[in-house]
Amino acid sequence: MTQGRPLLNRRLAEFGTTIFAEMSALAVRTGSINLGQGFPDTDGPDEIREAAIRALRAGHGNQYPPGPGVPELRTAIADHQQRRYGLAHDPDSEVLVTAGATEAIAAALLALLEPGDEVIALEPYYDSYAACIAMAGGSRVPVTLHPDAATGTYRLDLDELRAAVTPRTWLILLNTPHNPTGTVLTREELGAIAELACERDLLVVTDEVYEHLVFEGEHLPLAGFPGMRERTVTIGSAGKTYSFTGWKVGWVTASPELVTAVRSAKQFLTYVSAGPFQYAVAEALRLPDSYYDGLRAELRAKRDLLSDGLTEAGFEVYRPAGTYFVTTDIRPLGESDGFAFCRSLPERCGVVAIPNAVFYDHREQGAPFVRFAFCKRDDVLAEAASRLKRL
């Protein structure tokens, strides 16, 4: 304490250590299978790893790369958006490379928010959203996705979303495909969000890092809806799509005015990062459609393997339409406290998961739900399912 004041400022005091650090440390300490944090246990394509090695040896990016990102990657990102979604972006003025999607989210919120601005986020939400809104001085307004046990899915109540908008609302923070629920917002839902944003003159930051991990439905960028091109900041990332999460290469695509604003904040965070890896990701973005088809098929099979095992172990399972994660309800096991359940799970059966309540402002709504990651080898998932049957 200095002069009687806590060292950590009030905006961050509520957050502490992330649940991912706590549960990953618990996995190491107990020798448990870690199905908590969403990282694969195998590397991505060999040709992309070799591209990074070539860049290192050639001296590409070993010194500071350009602030907005290397031209090769910015061009590849623009080409990807055009080829996949028909969205045209100028690689020089409408694309910004970041240190993963996490920095992109932070830079966007720090740049676009004034203290007191309200930000609507779909609850449960990735924990960095709340911290970044707080650091920017904003006020988060959660709109809850509701579980439907009959369909095994989570759904957005559009009336609740509309009711959450006030005169102080400045921005909607979206995530689709959605972590942790695996929800993929439909064309109708996205269209309604676009209409609301235009009607109320709102900005939207949309986190689309799981865009290629959709098992049911389709991924539709919000920026492609009428009126949204000039008011949407779209965030993408290489980590989840290519299984190189440690490279931390993300990006922003938006209008020149929005990219300039985000870059103004980003330059004082990392300035630049991941130089040689940017060249490798530029090559990754040009992989053929067969790569993405194979990735989806492989992860869909992993989803089903773990979901079936969790069902057999007694969980109520919400089978995701996308992402790396499956949400479960622990109440059929006679449990109701996800934190206590996850903290005891390693000792009980040698598996680590994440309590969904950490992703909620309304903790009671998330209390009985637990998230498992299925981006692991099949033998690891099968062993985890076997251990969970001890419950």
C-alpha positions in Angstrom: 0.0 0.0 0.0 1.2 3.5 -0.8 -0.4 6.4 1.0 -3.2 4.1 2.1 -4.3 3.4 -1.5 -4.4 -0.1 -3.2 -1.8 -0.5 -5.9 -4.2 -2.0 -8.4 -6.6 0.6 -9.8 -10.3 0.4 -9.2 -11.1 -0.5 -12.8 -9.2 -3.8 -12.6 -9.6 -4.7 -8.9 -12.6 -7.0 -9.6 -10.7 -9.2 -12.1 -7.6 -10.6 -10.4 -5.9 -13.6 -12.0 -7.7 -15.0 -15.0 -9.5 -18.3 -14.5 -7.4 -19.8 -17.3 -4.2 -19.2 -15.4 -5.7 -20.7 -12.2 -7.1 -23.8 -13.8 -4.0 -24.4 -16.1 -1.8 -24.2 -13.0 -4.1 -26.7 -11.3 -3.8 -29.1 -14.2 0.0 -29.0 -14.0 0.0 -29.4 -10.3 -2.3 -32.4 -10.3 -1.2 -34.0 -13.6 -4.7 -33.7 -15.0 -6.0 -33.6 -18.5 -6.4 -29.9 -19.3 -9.7 -29.4 -21.1 -9.9 -25.8 -19.7 -7.9 -23.5 -21.9 -8.7 -23.5 -25.6 -5.4 -24.4 -27.2 -4.7 -27.5 -29.4 -2.3 -30.1 -28.3 -0.9 -30.6 -31.8 0.6 -28.0 -34.2 -1.0 -26.8 -37.4 0.1 -27.5 -41.0 3.7 -28.3 -41.5 3.9 -26.0 -44.6 2.9 -23.0 -42.4 5.5 -23.8 -39.7 8.1 -24.1 -42.5 7.0 -20.8 -43.8 7.8 -19.2 -40.4 11.2 -20.9 -40.4 12.0 -19.6 -43.9 11.0 -16.1 -42.8 13.3 -16.3 -39.8 16.2 -17.5 -41.9 15.7 -14.9 -44.5 15.6 -12.2 -41.9 12.0 -11.2 -42.7 10.4 -9.6 -39.7 13.3 -10.2 -37.3 13.5 -6.4 -36.8 10.5 -4.2 -36.3 7.9 -4.8 -39.0 5.7 -1.9 -40.2 3.3 -0.7 -37.6 0.1 -1.7 -39.4 1.6 -5.1 -40.2 3.7 -6.5 -43.1 2.2 -5.7 -46.5 2.1 -9.4 -47.5 -0.2 -10.2 -44.5 -2.4 -7.2 -44.9 -2.9 -8.1 -48.6 -3.7 -11.7 -47.7 -6.2 -10.6 -45.0 -8.0 -8.4 -47.6 -8.0 -11.2 -50.2 -9.4 -13.6 -47.6 -12.3 -11.3 -46.7 -13.0 -10.7 -50.4 -12.8 -14.4 -51.4 -14.7 -15.8 -48.4 -17.3 -13.1 -47.9 -17.3 -10.7 -50.8 -16.0 -7.8 -48.5 -13.6 -5.5 -50.2 -10.9 -3.9 -48.0 -8.0 -1.7 -48.9 -5.0 -3.5 -47.4 -3.2 -0.1 -46.8 -6.0 1.8 -45.0 -8.6 -0.8 -43.9 -6.5 -3.6 -42.4 -4.5 -3.6 -39.2 -2.4 -6.5 -37.8 -2.4 -7.0 -34.0 -0.9 -9.1 -31.3 -3.7 -11.7 -31.5 -7.4 -10.9 -31.2 -6.9 -10.0 -27.5 -4.9 -6.9 -28.4 -7.4 -6.1 -31.2 -10.2 -6.1 -28.7 -8.3 -4.0 -26.2 -7.1 -1.5 -28.9 -10.6 -1.1 -30.3 -12.3 -0.5 -27.0 -9.6 1.8 -25.7 -9.8 3.8 -29.0 -13.5 4.0 -29.4 -14.9 4.4 -25.8 -15.2 7.5 -23.7 -15.6 7.1 -19.9 -19.2 6.3 -19.1 -20.1 4.9 -22.5 -22.2 1.8 -22.3 -21.1 -1.3 -24.1 -23.6 -4.2 -24.7 -21.9 -7.6 -24.6 -23.5 -11.0 -25.0 -23.3 -12.9 -21.7 -21.5 -15.2 -21.0 -18.6 -13.5 -22.6 -14.8 -14.0 -22.9 -13.3 -12.6 -19.8 -11.0 -10.1 -21.5 -14.1 -8.2 -22.8 -15.1 -7.1 -19.3 -11.5 -6.1 -18.4 -11.0 -4.1 -21.6 -14.3 -2.3 -21.2 -13.2 -1.4 -17.7 -9.8 -0.2 -18.7 -11.4 2.0 -21.3 -13.7 3.5 -18.6 -16.8 2.1 -20.2 -19.8 0.5 -18.5 -20.7 -3.1 -19.6 -24.3 -4.0 -20.1 -24.8 -7.8 -20.4 -27.5 -9.3 -22.5 -27.8 -13.0 -21.6 -27.8 -15.9 -24.0 -30.4 -18.3 -22.7 -29.9 -22.1 -22.6 -32.7 -24.2 -24.1 -32.4 -27.7 -22.8 -35.0 -29.0 -25.3 -32.8 -28.1 -28.3 -29.4 -28.2 -26.5 -28.5 -24.7 -27.7 -28.2 -21.1 -26.5 -30.3 -18.4 -28.1 -30.3 -14.6 -28.2 -33.5 -12.8 -27.1 -33.6 -9.9 -29.5 -36.2 -8.1 -27.4 -33.8 -8.1 -24.5 -31.1 -6.7 -26.7 -33.3 -3.9 -27.9 -34.4 -3.1 -24.3 -30.7 -2.9 -23.2 -30.0 0.1 -25.5 -30.1 3.4 -23.7 -29.1 7.0 -24.7 -25.6 6.1 -23.2 -25.1 3.1 -25.4 -22.2 3.6 -27.8 -21.1 0.2 -28.9 -22.2 -3.5 -29.1 -19.5 -6.1 -28.6 -20.4 -9.3 -30.5 -18.8 -12.7 -30.6 -19.9 -15.2 -33.3 -19.3 -18.1 -33.3 -19.6 -17.5 -29.6 -17.2 -18.5 -26.8 -18.2 -20.2 -24.5 -21.6 -21.4 -25.7 -20.8 -22.4 -29.2 -23.7 -20.3 -30.6 -23.5 -19.2 -34.2 -25.8 -16.2 -34.7 -28.2 -16.7 -37.6 -28.8 -14.4 -40.6 -32.1 -13.2 -39.0 -30.4 -12.4 -35.7 -27.5 -10.6 -37.3 -29.9 -8.7 -39.5 -31.9 -7.6 -36.5 -28.6 -6.5 -34.8 -27.6 -4.5 -37.9 -31.0 -2.8 -38.0 -30.7 -1.9 -34.3 -27.2 -0.5 -34.8 -28.2 1.6 -37.7 -31.4 2.8 -36.0 -29.7 3.8 -32.8 -26.4 4.9 -34.5 -24.2 2.4 -32.7 -20.7 1.1 -33.4 -20.2 -2.7 -33.3 -17.0 -4.6 -32.6 -17.4 -8.1 -33.7 -15.0 -10.9 -32.6 -15.0 -13.5 -35.4 -11.9 -15.6 -34.4 -13.9 -18.9 -34.7 -15.2 -18.0 -38.2 -13.8 -21.2 -39.8 -14.9 -23.5 -36.9 -18.7 -23.7 -37.7 -20.3 -27.1 -37.6 -23.9 -26.2 -38.1 -25.2 -23.1 -39.9 -22.8 -20.6 -41.5 -20.6 -17.8 -40.5 -21.8 -14.4 -41.7 -19.7 -11.3 -41.0 -21.9 -8.5 -39.6 -19.9 -6.0 -41.8 -21.7 -7.5 -44.8 -25.2 -6.4 -43.7 -26.8 -3.2 -45.0 -25.5 -0.1 -43.3 -22.8 -2.0 -41.3 -19.7 -1.5 -43.4 -18.9 1.9 -41.9 -19.8 1.2 -38.3 -18.3 -2.3 -37.8 -14.8 -3.3 -36.5 -14.3 -6.9 -37.5 -11.6 -8.9 -35.6 -10.0 -12.1 -36.9 -7.1 -14.3 -35.8 -4.8 -17.0 -37.1 -4.4 -18.9 -33.8 -7.6 -20.9 -33.8 -7.9 -21.5 -37.5 -4.3 -22.7 -38.0 -3.5 -24.2 -34.5 -0.6 -21.8 -33.8 -2.1 -20.0 -30.8 1.3 -19.0 -29.5 2.1 -16.9 -32.5 -0.4 -14.3 -31.5 -1.3 -12.9 -34.9 -4.7 -11.2 -35.2 -6.1 -8.4 -37.2 -8.8 -5.7 -37.6 -10.7 -4.9 -40.8 -12.9 -1.8 -40.9 -13.3 1.5 -42.6 -10.2 3.8 -42.8 -11.6 6.0 -40.1 -12.2 3.1 -37.7 -8.8 1.5 -38.5 -7.1 4.8 -37.9 -8.7 5.1 -34.5 -7.9 1.5 -33.5 -4.3 1.9 -34.7 -3.9 5.1 -32.6 -4.4 2.9 -29.5 -2.6 -0.2 -30.8 0.6 1.7 -31.4 1.0 2.4 -27.7 0.3 -1.2 -26.7 2.7 -3.5 -28.5 3.4 -1.2 -31.5 4.4 -4.3 -33.5 4.7 -8.1 -32.8 5.3 -11.5 -34.3 7.3 -10.3 -37.3 8.3 -13.6 -39.0 5.0 -15.2 -38.1 3.2 -12.5 -40.1 4.8 -13.8 -43.3 3.8 -17.4 -42.4 0.2 -16.4 -41.7 0.0 -14.6 -45.0 0.7 -18.0 -46.6 -1.8 -19.8 -44.3 -4.6 -17.5 -45.4 -4.1 -18.7 -48.9 -4.6 -22.4 -48.1 -7.2 -24.1 -50.3 -10.8 -24.7 -49.2 -9.9 -28.3 -48.6 -7.9 -27.3 -45.6 -10.9 -25.5 -44.0 -13.2 -28.4 -44.8 -10.9 -30.9 -43.2 -10.4 -28.7 -40.1 -14.2 -28.5 -39.6 -14.7 -32.2 -40.2 -11.9 -33.0 -37.7 -13.2 -30.7 -35.0 -16.8 -31.8 -35.5 -15.8 -35.4 -34.8 -13.9 -34.2 -31.7 -16.9 -32.3 -30.6 -19.1 -35.4 -30.9 -16.5 -37.6 -29.2 -16.4 -35.5 -26.1 -20.1 -34.6 -26.1 -21.1 -38.2 -26.2 -18.6 -39.0 -23.4 -19.9 -36.1 -21.3 -23.5 -37.3 -21.8 -22.6 -40.9 -20.8 -20.9 -39.4 -17.7 -24.2 -37.8 -16.6 -23.8 -34.2 -17.8 -26.5 -32.4 -19.7 -24.7 -31.3 -22.8 -25.2 -28.2 -25.0 -23.7 -29.4 -28.3 -22.1 -26.4 -29.9 -22.7 -25.2 -33.5 -19.1 -23.8 -33.6 -15.9 -23.0 -31.7 -13.6 -25.3 -29.6 -15.9 -25.6 -26.6 -18.9 -27.6 -25.2 -21.0 -26.3 -22.4 -22.5 -28.7 -19.8 -25.0 -28.5 -17.0 -23.8 -30.2 -13.8 -27.1 -30.3 -12.0 -27.9 -33.9 -13.3 -24.8 -34.9 -11.3 -26.3 -33.4 -8.1 -24.0 -30.4 -8.4 -24.9 -26.7 -8.7 -21.7 -24.7 -8.0 -19.5 -24.7 -11.1 -16.5 -23.1 -9.3 -16.5 -25.7 -6.6 -17.0 -28.5 -9.1 -14.1 -27.4 -11.3 -11.8 -26.9 -8.4 -12.5 -30.4 -7.1 -12.6 -32.1 -10.5 -8.9 -32.7 -10.9 -8.7 -34.6 -7.6 -11.9 -36.5 -8.3 -11.1 -37.7 -11.8 -8.0 -36.0 -13.2 -9.7 -33.5 -15.6 -9.7 -29.7 -15.7 -12.6 -27.6 -17.0 -13.7 -24.0 -16.7 -16.7 -22.7 -14.7 -18.9 -20.7 -16.9 -19.9 -18.3 -14.1 -16.6 -16.5 -14.6 -18.0 -15.3 -17.9 -21.2 -13.8 -16.4 -22.0 -10.6 -14.6 -25.1 -12.4 -13.4 -23.1 -15.2 -11.7 -26.1 -17.1 -10.6 -27.2 -17.6 -14.2 -23.9 -19.3 -15.0 -23.4 -21.1 -11.8 -24.4 -24.7 -12.8 -22.6 -24.6 -16.2 -19.1 -25.8 -17.0 -17.1 -25.5 -20.2 -14.8 -28.2 -21.7 -12.4 -27.7 -24.7 -12.4 -30.4 -27.3 -9.4 -29.1 -29.5 -7.3 -32.1 -28.3 -6.1 -35.4 -29.6 -8.8 -38.1 -29.9 -7.0 -40.3 -27.4 -6.8 -37.5 -24.9 -10.6 -36.8 -25.3 -11.4 -40.5 -24.9 -9.3 -40.8 -21.8 -10.9 -37.7 -20.3 -14.4 -39.1 -21.0 -13.4 -42.3 -19.4 -12.2 -40.5 -16.3 -15.3 -38.4 -16.1 -17.4 -41.5 -15.8 -16.1 -41.8 -12.2 -18.5 -39.0 -11.4 
